[in-house]
Amino acid sequence: MANGATPALLSMRIAAVLLLLSTTPVLQGVMQVVVGQGLPGQMTWCVAKPSTVDSDLINIIEFACSQPEVNCSVFKPGGPCSLPDTYINHASVAMNLYYQANGRHPHLCYFGGAGLIVIDDPSYGSCKA
């Protein structure tokens, strides 16, 4: 993640955004505009919602990694995105690789409701989104 933040901090930021979205009608509308239409020139990334169950994350990883444009070797042992070695981390990397490789269209981050489009770069260390 940019600015030296850790994956744990990313999870806390995502959880805070989800809490705000679920409890604040005004922010729900704002986020829908950002997600639904995007802002010109704004970078976006796709990550897994923290509430996604492991079985869904595994299915997402298998789907994304089966696509020829997605190189999942980055989270294999020794790869730049291998740690933390969790399903949510690996699914987020795979989801974002798929999303980025296919044009960053909002519907490409749906993943059965498990995807979350963010505007904070989730890169960390040598793992670049």
N, C-alpha and C positions, 0 to 999 in steps of 0.2 A: 504494500500500500504506500502511496506517496507520503512524504513528510515523516518517514520513519515509523508510522503507525503499524501496529501488529494486526494479525488476522483476528485476534480477540477483540481489538478495538473496532474493527470493521463489523463484527457481529453485533457489538453493542450499538454502533451507529445505525445499523439496519433495524435492530429491535426498536430503537427509539423512533425511527421513521415510521415503522409499522404501527407502533402504539399511537403516534400522533395521527396517522391516517385513519386508524380505526375509531378514534375518539373525537376528531375534529372535522365536522362537515365541510368547513371552508377549505381545509387542506386536502380533503378528499377530492374536491373539484380541481384544485390547483394541480395535484399530482396527476389526475386524469388528463389534464391538458398537456402536461409535460410528457407523460407516457404515451398518450394517444396521438399527439401530433408532433411532439418534439419541438425544440427551439432551434432555429437556424444556426448552424455552426456549433451547436453544443454537443460535446462528446458524451456518450452514454455507454454503460456496461451492463451486462446481465449476470446476476448472481442468484443463488438459491435462497429462498426464504428460510430463515432459521427454523421455522416450525415444520419443515418438510421431513417426513419420516424416512428412515434409512432405505427401506425397500423402494420408495419412489426415487430417491437419490441414485440408487444402484441402476434402476431402469433408465434414468436420464443419462448417466455416465455411459451405459451400454449403447444407447441410441446415438448420442453425440459422437462418441468415439467410433461408431460404425460409418460415419460420414467421411468421404474421401478428403474433404477440405479441412477436417479437424485432426490435428496432430496431438494426441493425448500422451505422447512420450514425455511431455513436460512435467507430468505429475507421477511418472514411474519412479521407482527408487533411484535416488541420485539426481533426479531432474530438478530444475529450478523452482518448480511448484509442488514438489513432493511432500513438503512439510507445511503445515501440519498434515499428518497422514490420517485424514478424516474424510468421510463420505461427503460432508457438506463442502469442504474445501475442494476436493476433486470434482464434485459436480459443478460447483461454481466456475471453476476453471474451464471445464468442458462446455458448459452452457455459454460462457462468454466467448470461447473460441468459435463455437457454432454461430452465435449471434453476430460477432464481428465479421466472420468470413462470408456471411450471407447478406450483408448490407445494413445491419443494425435496424431492421424493421421491428416495431414493437411486438407484432404477432410471433416473431421468432424467439421471443423470450417468455412465451407462455408456459410451455412445458407442463401442461395439465394444471396450471395454477401455481406451480412451484417456483416460477421465475419472478424476479424483481429487477426492474430497470433502475439503476442508480446513476447519479451524476458525479459522485466522488470516485476517483480512480481507485479500484481495489488492488492495484499492484502492491507488492511488498518484496523487499529484498531484491533478489534477481528474478523474481516471478513477475513478469510484465504482462499486463492485461492488453 
